[in-house]
Amino acid sequence: MEAPSLAVRLPLPPPRLSPNARTHWRPKARATRSYRTAAAFYARDAMATAGIRGGWTDAEVQAEFFFPTSHRRDADNLLASLKAAFDGLADAGVVTNDRNLIHLPVMQSKDRDDPRVVLRITPRRTDARS
């Protein structure tokens, strides 16, 4: 039996969440809280739609960014900008703790009409609940 997989579609992270952003801590905290809450909401919705219970202890996550232009961004910074989203996955119950996520290389694609990020989460253990 193939392991269940979950795809969570999110808006692109706000620029304030980039590790290179030079912003005051208060607006960054607001952006972090907002993006974390949104990630939890979209993850719960994706779990309900897919009929997946989550609660995975170990999982792999692949982030694919869709940008309006084909300009390449630094993959390390893109991954770091998703910290709040990974916390939101744990808040939603997809994973028990985001520290056990294995981060696969970031993918970048072009979609002029629908910029977004898609997180594909797959449990690593065969005993994972679905």
N, C-alpha and C positions, 0 to 999 in steps of 0.2 A: 504494500500500500504506500502510495506517495505521501510524503509529509505535507500537511496543510500549509498553505502560504497565504499571507495577507498583504494586500496592497493598500497603502494609505496615501491618499492624494491630499496635498497641502498647498496653500499659496506659497510663493517664494518667501523665504525669511526676510524680515525687515532689514534694511542696511545697518541699523544700529546693532544687530546681533553679530555682525562680522567682527572677527578679532582685530581687524585693522581700523575699525571705527573709533574715532576719538570723540566720544560723547560723554556727557555728564552721567553719573550713575543712576539718577532718578529716571530720566527718559529711557535709559537702557533697561532698568528694572521693569518699567511698565511694558516695554516691548517684549521682554522675556516672559513675563507673566501672561501676556495676551497670546503669544505664540504657543506657549506651553498648554494653555487652556484650549486653544483651537486644535492643537495636535491631539489632545485627549478626546475632544469631541469627534473629530474626524476618524480617529482610531476606533472609538466605540461604534460609530456608524458603520465602518467597514467590517468590524467583527460581526455585527448584527446581520448585515447584508450577506456575508459569506457563511454565516452559521458557525463561526469559530469562537470557542470559549476563551482561548488564550491561556494566560497563567504560565507561559513557558519560562523555564529557568535559564536556558541557554538558547540563544537564537542568533542568526545572521541577519544583518540588515544591509540592503543595497539601496543607495540613494541615487536617483536619476533626476537631474535638474533639467528643466526645459526653459530656455531663455528665448527672448524675442530676436536675438541676433546670434550669429555663430561665433562671436568673440569668446575665446577660451578664458576661463577663470582659474585661479589657483585651487586645486582640488582640496588641499589641506584646509584652506580658509572656508570653503563651502561646507566641508564636514563639520568644522568647528561652529559654524553658524547654526547648525541643527541641534546643538546641545539641549535647548529648551524643548524641541520636538521629541528627542529621545526620552527626556523626563516625562513628557506628556504620554508617551507610549506606556511607561510604567504606571502613570496615574490611571490610565484607562484599563490596566490589567492585561495588556497584551503580553508583557514580560513581567516577571516578579521584581526585577531590578535592572535598570538600564546598564549597570556596570558589567553585566554578563553578555552584552551585545558584542558580537564580532562584526566589525565594520568592514565591508567589502569596498573595493575601490569605487570612488564616485564616478558616475557617468554623466556626461553633458550632451544635450541634444538641443536642436533648434525647433521652436514652435512659436512663430510670430504672433499667432492669435490667442494662445492659451499658455502663458508662462506659469510654471508650477514646479513642484518637486513631488516625486512619487517615492515613497519608502516601501520596499518589498521586504517583508519580514518572514523568515522561515525558521522553525524550531530546529535545533541541532540534535536533540535526543529522540530516539525512537519511542520512548515512553512519554513523550510530550502529549498533553491533552489537546484535543481539537475542538 
